[in-house]
Amino acid sequence: MSVRTSRGSATEGMPKHRLRFDIQGSQEVRPLTREKALDSAAIQSVLDQLGAELSSCQESAARLASELQEREVLFNGLMTNLDRAFWLADPEGRTLVYANPSAIGIWGPEVVGKGQDPAGRLDWLHEDERTRVIEAWRSDPGSFDQEFRIVHPSGRVQWLRERCFHIVRGDDAPLFLAGLAEDLTVEHAASEALERTLAQLEIQATQDPLTGVLNRRGLELGLRIELGRARRQGEPLLALILDLDDFKTINESHGHAAGDVVLARVGAVLRRSLRPTDLVGRIGGDEFLALLPATRIAEGGGLAERLRHEVAAQQLNWTDERIGTTVSIGLVEVAAATRSLDEVLRSLQDTLSSSKRSGKDRVSSGQAAPAPSVTGTDAVAVSDGESMVMSRLGVAEQQIVSLETGQVIALEFMISGGDGSWIRPQDRDAKSLDHDLLVHMEIDLLRRALLRSTSLPRTLDLHVNLHPESLVTLEHSRVPDMLHASRRQQRLCVEISEQQLVGDPGYLLPALAKLRAEGVILALDDVGFGARSLEALVVLEPQVIKVTRRLVGDFGQRRDDRRFLRRLVRLARSLEARVIAEGVEREEETEFLLESGVRFAQGPLWGSPQPLLEPSRS
């Protein structure tokens, strides 16, 4: 190898040389240019300088390697002993480059191993947390800060709080996306245990130990909450007071132990029969109070009648004797300006006293309308000499048609007022609550529908609109015998409104079983109006489902309504039930219904309810 130099420009009076290397395969040194060759001393000086620089670089590299190794040991030691999960990914959060043992202990190497997508750890999210947490991650991984649950493949649930941030260089350019997750499972378990303990203490402070219902303090707390909710939402709040009839006689004749058992059984009836949103408590020796949120007076009246029947059906075997009791019930709507429980109780006293004065074992309402007058010649005998006054009430009928053929396939019968207007079942309570006429009215409605059937084609179905509470009473009345003895050739369908079902609809099953034994089918009316529709459909298994006008008008204005209608039609098919739309007013609505799978309807488009055409009574 030959080395040559060429003289360059002088800097500060000193000559500057450029080294040139010529590999020729011989040891001969020849000039590459005409410049004077460097002497051996100059070459050696350059080489010595290069060697010193190289030695310094090697020492620096060794020192840096040692420091890096120390920092790596320190980092691994910290990450290994860190009680939180830690991971690193590229700045965009797409590929993991590191996960500490705590992170691997939570998710496993197959989820947070090197090269994996950090989003994979979200696959274990609890279903209740999934939407919220995934939206937060997608929005900005660098500012992700969420508390959530994950469900391990083994089924174990773990609470985590995870915070993500960017690790940046000196110029603020991101180097990594980091995640730090803390296990909060123990804290949540302790918090839940504390809440359960506090709840138990609260129950002990607000619960009547004998009956299991609220005590007076519990009712006062509940009243404040429900009054506030009723004011904000503009919904009614009903109060219902129950007083055991002649309870003093039970204590005197059989002892206080027997009386305690009777009270406990009444408390059990109330807890079983009321909705989860209702509140019930014991306010005195033999008095109970129930608060019914978002309940109209008609619905509350139906519930009161059912409670009255269920309490009367309770029989206690006590030292070879059977002890029974009845209740008198008062019902009022709580005024929005009410401030205390005492005000509610004072407002109930008049209605409760009315039930007592009327012979006990009755329901009285503070908003009941007067009973129909007894004048007129249209009184109808019902059972054992009782009479149902119909001088101001009549019966109307309305057609149900096939949307595909336009033919009438059924007639619906309903009670109407003196002006021909239809009185819906939920409004009948207010007209008959104080006079116990509801059942008699509906027995008469059924009787008239059966009379009308003698002049109708056998292919028509007969729909009779009844109140659910009437079915409980009809089970023990002459109605099954009347149906058995009737000469009807048509199929009879009993309609009940979903709006009027309070609590578990299963209490209607015994009555429905007796009616179905006589060939009667069930229609659930106003489906889609309340939140209990699905439960009622599953429990009662109606053969006919009638959808409310809200799902029909303006072609189901809301997307949710249209979707619900289509799903309801599919559910009806699985139940082998017929769907009938109510309140149809325009031809355009029939096209929408047919597209949605509804084949039958009724409403003003085919005529309003008309007075019943009864056969001659000669």
HELIX and SHEET records of a PDB file:
HELIX    1   1 SER A   40  ASN A   81  1                                  42    
HELIX    2   2 PRO A  101  TRP A  107  1                                   7    
HELIX    3   3 PRO A  109  VAL A  112  1                                   4    
HELIX    4   4 PRO A  118  TRP A  124  5                                   7    
HELIX    5   5 ARG A  130  SER A  139  1                                  10    
HELIX    6   6 PRO A  141  SER A  143  5                                   3    
HELIX    7   7 THR A  185  THR A  206  1                                  22    
HELIX    8   8 ARG A  216  GLN A  233  1                                  18    
HELIX    9   9 PHE A  247  HIS A  254  1                                   8    
HELIX   10  10 HIS A  256  SER A  273  1                                  18    
HELIX   11  11 ILE A  297  ALA A  312  1                                  16    
HELIX   12  12 LEU A  341  ARG A  357  1                                  17    
HELIX   13  13 PRO A  425  SER A  432  1                                   8    
HELIX   14  14 LEU A  433  HIS A  435  5                                   3    
HELIX   15  15 LEU A  438  SER A  453  1                                  16    
HELIX   16  16 PRO A  468  LEU A  474  1                                   7    
HELIX   17  17 VAL A  479  ALA A  485  1                                   7    
HELIX   18  18 GLU A  498  GLN A  500  5                                   3    
HELIX   19  19 PRO A  505  LEU A  508  5                                   4    
HELIX   20  20 LEU A  509  ALA A  517  1                                   9    
HELIX   21  21 SER A  533  LEU A  540  1                                   8    
HELIX   22  22 ARG A  549  LEU A  551  5                                   3    
HELIX   23  23 GLY A  553  PHE A  555  5                                   3    
HELIX   24  24 ARG A  559  LEU A  575  1                                  17    
HELIX   25  25 GLU A  587  SER A  596  1                                  10    
HELIX   26  26 PRO A  604  TRP A  606  5                                   3    
SHEET    1   A 2 SER A   2  ARG A   7  0                                        
SHEET    2   A 2 HIS A  17  ASP A  22 -1                                        
SHEET    1   B 5 LEU A  96  ALA A  99  0                                        
SHEET    2   B 5 ALA A  85  ALA A  89 -1                                        
SHEET    3   B 5 PRO A 174  ASP A 183 -1                                        
SHEET    4   B 5 VAL A 157  VAL A 168 -1                                        
SHEET    5   B 5 ASP A 145  VAL A 151 -1                                        
SHEET    1   C 5 LEU A 279  ARG A 282  0                                        
SHEET    2   C 5 GLU A 287  PRO A 293 -1                                        
SHEET    3   C 5 LEU A 237  LEU A 244 -1                                        
SHEET    4   C 5 VAL A 327  GLU A 333 -1                                        
SHEET    5   C 5 VAL A 363  SER A 365  1                                        
SHEET    1   D 2 GLN A 315  TRP A 318  0                                        
SHEET    2   D 2 GLU A 321  GLY A 324 -1                                        
SHEET    1   E 2 VAL A 380  ALA A 381  0                                        
SHEET    2   E 2 SER A 387  MET A 388 -1                                        
SHEET    1   F 9 GLN A 610  PRO A 611  0                                        
SHEET    2   F 9 LEU A 393  SER A 402 -1                                        
SHEET    3   F 9 VAL A 408  GLY A 417 -1                                        
SHEET    4   F 9 ASP A 461  ASN A 465  1                                        
SHEET    5   F 9 LEU A 492  SER A 497  1                                        
SHEET    6   F 9 ILE A 521  VAL A 527  1                                        
SHEET    7   F 9 VAL A 544  VAL A 547  1                                        
SHEET    8   F 9 ARG A 578  ALA A 581  1                                        
SHEET    9   F 9 PHE A 600  ALA A 601  1                                        
END                                                                             
